[in-house]
Amino acid sequence: MSTVPSTQHRAPITKGDGSMVRVLVVDDEHSLTELLKMALRYEGWDVRTAGDGFSAVKVAREFRPDAIVLDIMLPDIDGLEVLQRVRADGTETPVLFLTAKDSLDDRIAGLTAGGDDYVTKPFSLEEVVARLRGLIRRSTLTLAQAKDPVLTVGDLTLDEDSYEVARAGTPIELTATEFELLRFLMRNPRRVLSKAQILDRVWSYDFGGKESVVELYISYLRKKIDAGREPMIHTVRGAGYMLKAVG
């Protein structure tokens, strides 16, 4: 996690009145909060940080964030208690939990407490940014763009607001990265996209030129989108990939 995403090729999310989205990042690892702060500021957002639970509650009340990135393990009160106190103030701010734990009980506890999503450490900046953009888009506080949020190519649909994907009416579950990749392909139907273009747009920061990651995620998408169906994702040898409707 040593590099920072770029927003060069995607429209920033703003609040309905055009003002900056406010995000609070809470973690007791200073280097991690600084890295996340830098990444989220690249998204065009106003970012504040806190290193413990009591500070987080205080900043939340003063800053009134539109989203919170919240570590569960904090040195004083834990993230679940922070969220309960924030919710007690009557706010429904979407919360993305960060945790080093990966057990079902922890996930259930976090979501039962009112959290909206969950990322397990170690994570990539790309994943946190993608998950956070999804939470903010789905909140009623913001507007991504004044346009139809549903992309449609043939019998494949993708809702940019609800993050729902379906083919021929059958829901398809995608990870944050798979969703971003499919969205890029669907925004450019019948257009050949090179691996370099996909890396730049979907991952948004330097992967060391490892174009094999694109091949890997294209294969993941094919298993979910094209499995048992007429294929929509095509390889153009030596050039890249293209998505087009069947027929």
FENGIVEN-V32186 format. One record per helix or strand of 2 or more residues. SS is the DSSP state (@ for helix, = for strand). FROM is the first residue (numbers start at 1). TO is the last residue. If there is no record, write none. Layout:
[[SS,FROM,TO] [SS,FROM,TO]]
This chain:
[[=,14,15] [=,22,26] [@,30,42] [=,46,50] [@,53,63] [=,67,71] [@,79,88] [=,94,99] [@,104,112] [=,117,120] [@,125,138] [=,142,143] [=,150,153] [=,156,159] [=,164,167] [=,170,172] [@,176,187] [@,195,203] [@,212,225] [=,233,236] [=,240,243]]
